[in-house]
Amino acid sequence: MRRAAPDPWLALRRFTAARIALGRSGASLPTREVLAFGLAHARARDAVHRRLDPATVDAALAAAGMAPAIRVHSAASDRAEYLRRPDAGRRLDDASRTRLTAAAARDAFDLVLVVADGLSALAAESHAVPVIAALRPLLAGWRLGPTVLARQARVALGDEIGALLGARQVVMLIGERPGLSSPDSLGLYLTFDPRPGRTDAERNCISNVRPEGLDYALAAARLAHLLTGARALGKSGVALKDDSAPPALGGP
């Protein structure tokens, strides 16, 4: 039986989840690595097709001492249409518009937070509420609107949600496209003065929020910094730079 040849880069695997130093068996990959690749691919596919469970998010909000979310839905009727029609995921359905209009306040909210499934409901269910819980103490004095839970949502859906609720800023906490080592990566998309028609150049993104990537506390601190900067500048996107201090690297 032929043994897999050791890879001289094996020590580097301590520092990354990327597929490096896989070794080889003859001219092929070792069987364990072929099986691991298949498992990672299946997890990524499952993350894309998995349905968001609103009860799980509401339970996490309640455990953090927050009220249940307002539930909205995009114009994409189901997951299949959502994946085929990105444009439908950027607009609310009629019932959701009515619900949000009724929830709007006379005075504008400083910020509305939207938890959205995006391309990984697993990311939204697992990481969105811990980020919100870490963020809220950093925004003392801010008038926060109700949390919104959006299904079959694309990033731009936050623009319509924020506009209907009268929010000065909106943040979409949305599941990102899964990778083969990250089926549960959460993205945070900040838009100042949200309204339909905003472009990606007018928002800021904090990516790869999860315990194995950017942790909750650091993501919340960076987001609070950008929110404060956007309020002072009066705009977000390419005009707003993330000049927050990077974390110190640990280890020897």
Secondary structure, DSSP 8 states (H G I E B T S, - for coil): ----B--TTGGGGGS--SS----BBTTB--HHHHHHHHHHHHHHHHHHH----HHHHHHHHHHTT----EEEEBS--SHHHHHH-TTGGGSB-HHHHHHHHHH--SS-BSBEEEEE-TT-HHHHHHHHHHHHHHHGGGGTT--B---EEEES--TTHHHHHHHHHTBSEEEEEEE---BTTBTT-EEEEEEES--TT--GGGEEEEEEESTTSB-HHHHHHHHHHHHHHHHHHT--GGGS------------
